[in-house]
Amino acid sequence: MDPLTSIKENLSKLTTGQRAIADYIMKNSSEAAFLTVHELAQRVNTSTTTIMRLTANLGYSGYSEFQKGLQQRLRDQTAPQNRLKLNLESPTEGDLWENTIAHHMHHIRNLAEQLPKAQLDAAVQKIVSARHIYCTSVRSGLPVGQYLSNGLNRTSGNARLFIADTSDWVDEVITMNEGDLIIATSFPRYAKRIIDFVKAAKLRKVQIVAITDSFSSPIVEFADLTLVCESDSLAFHNSPISAMVVADYLINATAITQSEKTKERLDLINDVLTGMDYHYNNSSKDS
């Protein structure tokens, strides 16, 4: 049973107070899907009893069952096949290439306006003060995790990538402590293994920086700092473009913040690469 459909079909049975709750849920269903009954009551300025009566009038055994319905609806909405269907039903005019560029430029402009630089700088401070840095992600978030772990490790030498649904992070998490940092990238439909990883790490007082698409993302509950980046695309998939811009900033800012350390490491790495003739050298070709 779809909770929003149930609300629409039962509006005439609801009291004025219950309608106010229903109206809030209809307008903020993604957020309400992860609010406790006490948090929802505070948002709507009502009592938990009124919320419980609302869910009973809608045919649910309690708030927990109603909330699970909201969460299932959110998962259904973000399923790749449903996103593709929605985008095909709402075609944009013009060339797809131009629309793709415009789509991402819009997201990046939103990023510049809505993500405070203070939050980014707070993330940089966590990075430069961390004993170890663990970047974790899966599937569509993997480019972000790979780029971050490579860039930060090149700068500081203490970053590793964990692909949450394949890496054996259980053996590692038991050695983590408050001096460590996890940077977790999580997009819809929010892989459970990432949540399991950060939840286990949080119990060991590990710092968590979350890169995700909204404050209603389930990973936010465990994050010390959340960096929100839009991830929708013109087709079916999550796009990492906005998150990659954030990752690039974190790498740049970390390198500049500890410029002497960065230069020293890069010089040493370059000596090794030069010694093994790693890079293509056009002058070495036979004339």
C-alpha positions in Angstrom: 0.0 0.0 0.0 1.4 3.4 -1.0 1.2 5.7 2.0 0.6 8.9 -0.1 -2.2 7.2 -2.1 -3.7 6.1 1.2 -3.6 9.7 2.4 -5.3 11.0 -0.7 -8.1 8.3 -0.5 -8.8 8.9 3.2 -8.6 12.7 3.5 -12.3 13.0 4.3 -11.8 10.7 7.4 -9.0 12.8 8.9 -9.4 15.4 11.6 -8.0 18.9 11.1 -4.9 18.0 13.1 -4.3 14.8 11.2 -4.7 16.7 7.9 -1.9 19.0 8.9 0.4 16.0 9.5 -0.7 14.4 6.2 0.0 17.7 4.4 3.5 17.8 5.8 4.1 14.2 4.8 2.8 14.8 1.3 5.1 17.8 0.8 8.1 16.2 2.5 7.8 12.5 1.9 11.5 11.9 1.4 12.4 13.5 4.7 9.4 12.0 6.6 10.6 8.5 5.5 13.5 8.8 8.0 12.0 10.8 10.8 11.1 9.2 14.1 7.6 9.7 15.3 8.9 12.2 17.9 10.9 14.2 15.3 7.8 14.3 13.0 5.7 15.5 15.9 8.1 18.4 16.5 8.2 19.3 12.8 4.4 19.6 12.6 4.0 20.9 16.2 1.6 18.1 17.2 1.6 15.1 19.5 2.8 11.6 18.8 -0.7 10.3 19.7 -2.2 12.3 16.8 0.3 10.8 14.4 -0.5 7.3 15.7 -4.2 8.0 15.2 -3.5 9.2 11.7 -1.6 6.0 10.7 -4.4 3.9 12.2 -7.0 5.8 10.2 -5.0 5.1 7.1 -5.1 1.3 7.8 -1.6 0.8 9.2 -0.8 -1.1 12.4 1.4 1.7 13.6 3.9 4.4 12.6 6.7 2.0 12.0 4.6 0.2 9.3 3.6 3.5 7.8 7.2 4.7 7.7 8.4 1.5 6.0 5.8 2.2 3.3 7.3 5.6 2.8 10.8 4.2 2.6 9.7 1.5 0.1 8.0 4.2 -2.0 11.3 6.1 -2.0 13.2 3.0 -3.1 10.7 2.4 -5.9 11.1 6.0 -7.1 14.8 5.8 -7.2 15.0 2.4 -8.9 16.9 2.8 -12.2 14.1 1.5 -14.4 11.6 3.9 -12.8 13.9 6.9 -13.2 14.4 6.0 -16.9 10.7 5.7 -17.4 10.1 9.1 -15.8 12.7 10.8 -17.9 11.4 9.2 -21.1 7.9 10.5 -20.2 9.3 14.0 -19.7 11.6 14.6 -22.6 13.6 17.8 -22.7 13.7 19.8 -25.9 16.9 20.2 -27.9 20.0 18.1 -28.3 20.8 15.5 -25.7 24.4 16.5 -25.5 23.5 20.2 -24.9 20.9 19.1 -22.3 23.4 16.9 -20.5 25.9 19.8 -20.2 23.1 22.2 -19.1 21.9 19.6 -16.5 25.3 19.3 -14.9 26.0 23.0 -15.0 22.7 23.6 -13.2 23.8 21.0 -10.5 27.2 22.6 -10.1 25.7 26.1 -9.8 23.3 24.7 -7.1 26.4 23.2 -5.4 28.2 26.5 -5.3 25.1 28.2 -3.8 23.9 25.5 -1.4 27.1 23.8 0.0 28.8 26.2 2.4 32.5 26.5 2.0 32.8 26.3 5.8 31.6 22.7 5.6 34.1 21.9 2.9 36.9 23.4 5.0 35.7 21.4 8.0 36.1 18.3 5.9 39.6 19.3 4.9 40.5 19.8 8.5 39.3 16.3 9.3 41.3 14.9 6.4 44.6 16.6 7.3 44.3 15.6 11.0 43.3 12.0 10.4 45.5 9.1 11.3 44.1 6.9 8.5 41.6 7.8 5.8 39.2 5.2 4.4 37.2 6.2 1.2 34.2 3.9 0.7 31.6 3.6 -2.0 29.9 1.2 -4.4 28.6 1.2 -8.0 27.7 4.8 -9.1 29.7 6.3 -6.2 32.8 4.3 -7.0 34.4 7.0 -9.3 34.2 9.4 -6.4 35.8 7.0 -3.9 38.5 6.0 -6.3 39.4 9.6 -7.2 39.4 10.7 -3.6 41.5 7.8 -2.3 44.1 8.2 -5.1 44.4 11.9 -4.7 44.5 12.0 -0.9 46.9 9.1 -0.8 49.2 10.9 -3.2 49.1 13.9 -1.0 49.2 12.3 2.5 50.1 8.7 2.1 47.4 7.5 4.5 44.3 7.0 2.3 42.8 3.7 1.2 39.8 2.6 -0.9 37.2 0.2 0.4 34.5 -1.0 -2.0 31.9 -1.6 0.7 30.1 -4.5 -0.8 33.2 -6.5 -1.8 36.1 -5.3 0.5 36.5 -7.3 3.8 36.2 -4.2 5.9 35.2 -6.2 9.0 38.8 -7.1 9.7 39.8 -3.5 9.4 37.1 -1.7 11.3 38.0 -3.5 14.6 41.4 -1.6 14.5 39.9 1.8 13.8 39.6 4.5 16.4 38.7 8.2 16.9 41.9 9.2 15.0 40.6 7.7 11.8 38.3 9.1 9.1 35.8 7.5 6.7 34.7 9.4 3.6 31.6 7.5 2.4 29.8 8.3 -0.9 26.2 7.0 -0.9 23.6 7.6 -3.6 20.1 6.1 -4.1 19.1 3.4 -3.6 21.7 3.6 -0.7 23.7 0.3 -0.5 23.1 -1.3 2.9 26.8 -2.4 3.2 27.9 1.2 3.2 25.5 1.9 6.1 26.7 -1.2 7.9 30.3 -0.1 7.5 29.9 3.4 8.8 27.6 2.2 11.6 30.2 -0.2 12.8 33.0 2.4 12.5 30.9 5.0 14.4 30.7 2.6 17.4 34.5 2.9 17.5 34.3 6.7 17.4 35.6 7.0 13.9 34.9 10.3 12.2 32.5 10.1 9.2 32.2 12.5 6.3 29.2 11.6 4.1 28.9 12.6 0.4 25.3 12.0 -0.5 22.4 13.4 -2.4 20.1 14.7 0.4 19.8 15.2 4.1 17.2 12.4 4.2 19.8 9.9 3.1 20.1 7.1 5.7 23.9 7.6 6.0 23.3 11.1 7.5 22.3 9.6 10.8 25.9 8.4 11.3 27.8 11.3 9.7 29.7 14.0 11.6 29.7 16.1 8.5 27.4 15.8 5.4 28.3 17.2 2.0 25.1 17.2 -0.2 25.6 16.8 -4.0 22.7 16.3 -6.5 23.1 13.0 -8.3 20.2 12.6 -10.7 20.8 12.2 -14.4 18.8 12.6 -17.6 18.4 8.8 -17.8 18.3 6.1 -15.2 21.5 6.3 -13.3 23.1 8.3 -10.5 25.6 10.8 -11.8 28.8 11.4 -9.8 29.6 14.7 -11.6 28.7 17.1 -8.7 30.3 14.8 -6.1 33.5 14.7 -8.3 33.7 18.5 -8.1 33.5 18.2 -4.3 36.2 15.5 -4.3 38.4 17.6 -6.5 38.1 20.5 -4.1 39.0 18.3 -1.1 42.1 17.0 -2.9 43.2 20.5 -4.0 42.6 22.0 -0.6 44.3 19.2 1.3 47.4 19.5 -1.0 47.6 23.3 -0.5 46.9 23.2 3.2 49.9 21.0 3.8 51.9 22.2 0.7 55.4 21.3 2.1 54.4 17.8 2.9 52.7 17.4 -0.4 55.8 18.7 -2.3 58.1 16.4 -0.4 55.9 13.3 -1.2 55.5 14.2 -4.8 59.3 14.7 -5.3 59.9 11.2 -3.7 57.2 9.6 -5.9 58.6 11.3 -9.0 62.1 10.0 -8.2 60.7 6.4 -8.1 58.7 6.8 -11.3 61.6 8.4 -13.1 63.9 5.6 -12.0 61.6 2.9 -13.4 61.1 4.9 -16.6 57.3 4.9 -15.9 56.2 7.7 -18.2 56.1 7.8 -22.0 59.0 9.9 -23.3 58.8 10.9 -26.9 62.5 11.7 -27.0 63.4 8.1 -26.3 61.9 7.0 -29.6 64.2 5.9 -32.4 64.7 8.7 -34.9 
